[in-house]
Structure formats: C-alpha cells, structure tokens
Amino acid sequence: MLTLHLLCFFAFIQVYEASLKQLNSLEYEAPEPYQEMQDFCPDCNPAVELSPDPLVATTWDSDIDGSHLQYYRVFHPLKYKVSPSDAITGIEHLLSTEKTPSSMIPLTISKSCSLMLDWGVERAAWLELISPNNILPNNTNHIGVQAAISEFNLPYPGKTKSLVRYGNHTYRLETNKHLHEGIRFTWLYFDLPEDNTVSVQISNISLVAKIKPTNYSGYFRSSSETLTKTWYTGAYGVRLNMEENNFNTVLVERGDRVPIQGDGHPTVAAALVAFSSYRLVKEELDQTDSGDHQVVDNGIMAYPLYWCLSAMDYFMESGDIDTFSIYAKHIMKILDPRINDFLTPDLDIQWFGWDDRLGNGWCFHANGDRCPKEAHFALAGLVVRVCKDFARVLYLASMPFASQKYQKSAQHLGRRFVSIQQWPSGFGIHSATNAINAGIPNSNEIEYWMKSILNDRVNICSFSQFNQYWILQALGNAGRMEHALASIELCWGTPLKLGRGCFWENSSPEWLSFMKDGDAAPGLQSYCHPWASGVTAWLSHTLGGIRPLLPGYKTFLASPYVSVSYPNVETSILTPQGKIHVNASLYVSGEFYRLRAMIQSPVPGYFGLRHRFTLPNGDQHGTVGMVLLNRKSANVLNAEDIKYLFGVSSNLWPIPEDLVFVKLNEGGIFHISADYDGASLTKTNRELVATSPFPKPHYPASIIGIDVESRGDGLLVHGRDGYYLIGYDSGKDIVQLPDYIQNVTVLQHGYPGWVNPERKFIGASADEKTFLPTVNTSLRKLGMVGFDEPRFAEINNFFLHIESNQRNRTFCLSVYFVATSDEKRHIIRSMDLNNLNVIAPTTLIQNYTNGVWWTLRYNESVRLRLLDIYGLSISAIGFAMC
C-alpha cells in the first residue's frame, strides 16, 4: 500500500499534467528555444505512482520528430517560504490547484524579502515570471531583484543573478547559454526602499521545463516499492539528460555537461530498456567513438572500454549488424592496446572512480599522481570482460575467426590474472567484482569474497553509483541475488529517499543519518547524474530477466527472479521484434512454494526458472518439480544446452548455472507454473523474510564523541600526548607527535594531484577561548586550512593522513575545528589508511564557531576525508592514549 506521502506527491504530479493544457493561457514574451509541447496525450500511458517523472503517463504521437526538444510550463510549486513572512500578500494562492495560471491573484511584495519555491521534483528547466514593474538592475525606483536556482535547498554557487527582461513584462533567469539547469528549488530576492513607498507585483511565476518527446516503452513493477521506484528514478534521470542527438552527463551546468563515453555506458543501457532509444544511442555512440576520433576523456583508460560495452549492448538490443560491423573495427582498435599492456605496472590509467579505494578520482602521472593497485586490478578485470564479451558478440555477428582470437585472448589474460601474487586475497571490492563479471574466479574464490569483502554492509557501496553498477552486476553474476537486491536499497537508497527526481553523482548510505529531504549533500554533488542509472537496465535484464539471446531479440531469454523476499516482478521491453512482457510470482500453495509466470512475446524464446528458491539470508530451499507450460508437462533443458545453442560462454548476457529452461517455440502468450518440493513455509522461513543477507554494520573504530565545551583548552586533554597545529605560528605548522605516530599530512586531492593546502593564520589573543594555548605564555593562537563557501571543483576535499608506527596499539586522535561563520558545515569520512575501507560512522560537523573537538579511537593508520557542505575549517590534530 502506498504511503500517504506518496499519494499526496502523486496528486501533485497530476496537477502538473493538468497544467499542460493551459500552456497558452498567459502572455509570456520571452522567445523559447524549443517548441511548446504538442502532439501528445497526457494520460495514455499507465500512471505510475512511484515514478518521480511528472510526465510518466504522457505519450507523443508515433510520427512525432523526436529529434526536436519541446517545453512545458509548471505553474504551481509544492511549497514556499517567505522571509520575513509578512512581506508578500497573495502568496497562498500560488499553491492553489483550483486556480488556473491565468486567474492567479498577483503577488504583491511590500518590503525587502526572500521567496523560496520548492517545485517538488527536479526538472531540466529555467525560471520565468511576469511583472508590470521595472525590476531590471539600476531601475529608477531603486528596486533590486535577483533570482537563484538549485537542485537542493541552498542556492547553487554561481547561479544567483539579475533577471533579463523580454518585451514589456516578462523576466527570465539566464544562468547559461542553453538556459536549462537542474532545478527543484528557486529563489527570488527583493531589495526595496526602506520607506515602503514602492511595491512590486508579480502576475505569474513559472518553470519552463524542456523535455525530449520520447515515450516510455519499458515497464517495471516489483513487489518491492523500493525497486519499482529505483527503476523509474533511473529512467527519469536518463530522460532529463536527453538532448536532440546525445545524452548529457550532468543536468546542472558546471562545465562538464557534454557527452562522455565512459559516463554514458550506464546511461545508454538504461535508455535502451526504458525508452528503446536506438537512434539516440547510436548518435551518442558515434559522437563518443574514440576508435574513430578523439573524444572527451578518452585518455581515461577505462572509458573507451566502457564504450565498447555500450557498442555491444546496442548491437544485442537493436540487431543493427551494419553499424556493429563498423563498431567492431573500432573496438579492436581500442581493445588491442589494453591486451598488449595487460597488468603492466604503473599504467597511467588517469581515473577509475571517486571512491578512495580507486584513488579518489584523478591520478595523472603528469601531476605526480598514481592510481592504487585496486584501480589497476579493476582495470585488468574490465579488459578480460570486454575480450570475453566481444568474442561472443563477434560469434553472433557471424565473425567466427575474430571471435576465436578474442576468446583465446580472454582465456590467456584470465590465466595470467589468477597467477599474480595478490589473487584473490589482495583484491578489493571493485577489482573482485570486475573479475567476477569477467568470469575469471572459480566457485571457491567467489565464495571466499562473498564471506569477506562482498558481505560487508559498511563497505559494499562504492562512493559513486557509477562504479556500483558493476558491483551490482557481479553479485547477480555470482548468483547472490538477495545480496544484489539488498545492495540496491543500501547503495542507491540515499538519493532515492532524500532526492526528488534523479540519482546523484556520489552518495553514501551513512548520509541518511544527518540529511533530510532537499538538503545539500557533501561535496556539492550533481543531483541528476545519469551515470548512476545503470540499475534500471539491471532490474529489467536480471531481476525481470528479459535478455536477448540473439541480436535484436530474434530469440530471447526470460528468467525473472522471484524469492520469499521479492515474490513478484513484472517487466516489459519494447524490442525491434515487438514488446516482450513477463510477469512472475512466487507464493505459498499448501505445503509448497509455487511459481507462476506469464510471458507474452512476438518471437520464440526460452523461459528460465531456478532449480531452488532463495530465502533472504541466501539459503536455498526446495527443488523444482514438474514444470507446466500452458497446463501441459514441459520438456526441461539445462544451462549447458542453452550455451551450446548460442555460442561461447560470456558474461555479457550471463546464463546462471542454477536455471532450468523451457523452450517457447513461437510467439504468443505462455503460462508457466512449477512447484518447489519440500518447501513448506516454516516459522523459520517466515522470520527470515524480514532479514537482510548482509550482517549488521560493524565498525572497527569508534567515535568517542564531540567536545563543544573545552574549546581551545581542549588541546591540553585531546593533545596531551602530542599534536599537529595547522598554520599556528604565523601560517607555519607546529608539530610534536607522540612516539606511536610516525607522520601526519594535511592534503587536498583532485585534478592537479595531491596538493599541500595553503595555511591561514587567524590571529593571536590573550583571551579568545577558541584559540589554542601556547606553551609558557598566556598568548593564544589559531591557524587553519579551509574555505568559506560550498565548492565544486577538483580540490574540494581535505585529507588527513595519520600514520601509526605501532600496529594494534589503540590511540585517540582528535581534530579541532573552528568555523568562521555560522553556515559552515562538513562531514568526516573515516577510513583505514592501508585498505581505505570505512572504519567508523560518518559524522556531520556543524555549529562550531566556538570550536569543536571530534575524537576517533582506532589501532591502525587512518585517513580522514573531509567533504564540505558549506565550507570547512581545520585547525589542529591532537593525540592521546585511550
């Protein structure tokens, strides 16, 4: 049952759809870059309450030219806030769903104030309003008006500007040449003369939202509302980033809103299942084909390989052999150098992900930087995977000799990989999962990882859902579907619960402990980054189970996954052959669990069902009995039969070993049922439904506390064994370390590499209690590193590296922060310096103008990563035995 919140939100979405019919009711005079929405039906698709997309039910005519963008207006925000509250009259009518846009009562602004509007969901949009007043800069009435936009509830840095007037009364906020930004929140700031002789009237306010006229051709529904919402959130993020002939990589304009081949891989995978966007995906692939020409970021070694995976996805989904014949040559040009330098030490791979375990982003040799071993091993697994997938796709494209060459390469590279000293115990989560996706480890090695790094709730999530896409694939490919599905809620859950619209650039499950709906995230993340949308494709292909066995779905496999925790799944994909629809359920029937499934398809295919069904803890129960096809006993095939029929083994469309198969000889509607013997619903099984396959969180370190009382004098307690005072002596650090600490470094990291941040000397005082005491004198001093405003850039994280020289000796390290303004707040992410796994809960630091000491207890070397939300300041590190 939907929660009241979801029902209210859905009602709000319906208001948006109704407003589409009133687009011409107001005389907005600004020229728009696109056509107004036309040739559409607002409710011809099924309404999906769990979708954030206000146009999820809208369809366009089949003959619409989808290459041209359109726009629609949104007139009613979800919420508003006026400060001071009595500055605007008529504001309550702004939310009224009974008022049509043309009959709204004008707003009257009588004194200086700010107006914040929450439009409920993120859009690709810009702000316009109608006013009879002159509110341009330097007007004769001395009225000052500025506007701002953001994806979260603080104005986005650099996006606050004066309005531009068109005609006599239309004003628009223009923050970039393309107009649109990622917008959920807008602000208007009014600066009026204090004598109250002047007021401002606003007749109408609206968001102008761009949209590509493309219809939802895919469908997904799960017994888990979270998974259903996940599918549609990923799809909406992709849709918002659709341009006329490519996909953007971020919605907000910050300088990197361009097609990027690596970022685009999860994006196009989701676009193919949700929108069947064959033409747009081909245009994207042509523009980002580094096998043919130079493209953005093709120096990142992994990115051309991701393009290869996208090119193969496109061929398998579309069946476009002519285009693939061209792409195949480019794949060879991209792949062959990576085969030749496989496992070469110290490759300049440049970037592999934003997770600390992968190097925290950029790692250019030219900047004296190096990516860690984990990134190199993850790249090696990716190379083997691309070789293996390419071999199978070449086979299906009737290129057997080339297929054999790359199959041999994959086998040879795989043997080399497992012979290195670090295999498998020296692999982290990213390298292990890429190896699984390449089909390299045996069952014992997979089980070793599943009992350690892949069963760790605290560290299973990569810092970006871009990299999480491959972790998710690996859990599925390893046959650990309960872990895979639980990881979706865990790793995609933060933006799902806190955002309204899309998935984010980076996030952590721990952010849920200190963030609320609409809050600004640490590190100034993009709130609509389609590289996080790969989960949508995975849900259709792996949970829903619809996959092409032959290019273009000439033959398909439907192997939906249902279990005690996830008893129902329904999905559709519109293929070149027509729509394939699957609906499967697992339910109790007497002493048995019974599987029922309906498959509708225009072409022949295979239905796959598990030998046994799975409990939430991963245990498998029952054995599949007789399988009925349209109420008649069906002939059952095994996995080897299918692999033999459809070419060399591959993890492009992996065929799970635990499946049995029923052949569907022709197109039509099929009903399949099967009972699982010995699977009675015991009390133990019922109790397991509420459990997670991941164990409870365990942190090897602990947060001792936050001391807001000691202020500067806390140094005498928290630094009684030693300390590191930043910029303390007129900008120079003062260092006195205890014998158990070998070294401390304060760094920033980003595109320029590792940088020693500039120290600032705040001052000296005899009585300022936030300042730190000085030995043998009453004078107190304070220095710091940091910055005042929220920052997006390559150098916006600070790192404190504390190297211990006595292993397993427990100590406390305390960091002292003094804010220069009330707005400052940041987080502390605590990691082991050796393996870069998270060791303690993430902590929010705020309200610290009077100084605060944060203390961690651990027995190994530590990395602290500090991400700003609104600036940050670091002044000292203290050490004490505890």
ABEGO torsion letter per residue (X at the ends): XBBAAAAAAAAAAAAAAAAAAAAAABBBABBBABBBBBGBBAAABBBBAABABAAAABBBBAABBAABBBBBBBABBABBBBOBAAABBGAAAAABAABBAAABBBBBBABBBBBBBBAGBBBBBBBBBBBABBABBGBAAGBBBBBBBBABABBBBGABBBBBBBEAABBBBBABAAGBBBBABBBBBBBBBAAGABBBBBABBBBBBBBBBBBBABBBBBABAAAAAAAAAAAAAAAAABBAABBBABABBAGABBBBAAAAAAAAAAAAAAAGBAAAAAAAAAAABAAABBBBGAABAAAAAAAAAAAAAAAAAAGBAAAAAAAAAAAAAAAAAAAAABGBBGBBAGBAEABAAAGGEBBBAAAGBBBBAAAAAAAAAAAAAAAAAAAAAAAAAGBAAAAAAAAAAAAAAAAAAAABAAOAAABBAAAAAAAAAAGABBAAAAAAAAABAAABAAAABBABAAAAAAAAAAAAAAGBAAAAAAAAAAAAAAAAAABBGBBBABBBAAAAAABBBGBBBBGGBBABBAAAAAAAAAAAAAAAGBBBABBGGABBBBBBBBBAABABBBBBBBBAAEBBBBBBBBBBBEABBBBBBBBBBABBBBBBBBABBBBAAGBBBEBBBBBBBGGBBBBBBBAAAAAAAAEBBBAABBBBAABBBBBBABBEBBBBBBBBBGABBBAAAAAAAABBABBBBBBABBBAEBBAAAEAAAAAAAAAAEBBBBGABGGBBBBBBBAABABBBBBBBEAAEBBBBBBBBAEBBAABAABBBBBGBABBBBBBBEBABBBBEABABBBBBBBBABBGBBBBBBBBBBBABAABBBBBBBBBAAAGBBABBBBBBBGAAAEBBBBBBBABBBBBBBBBABEBBBABBBBBBX
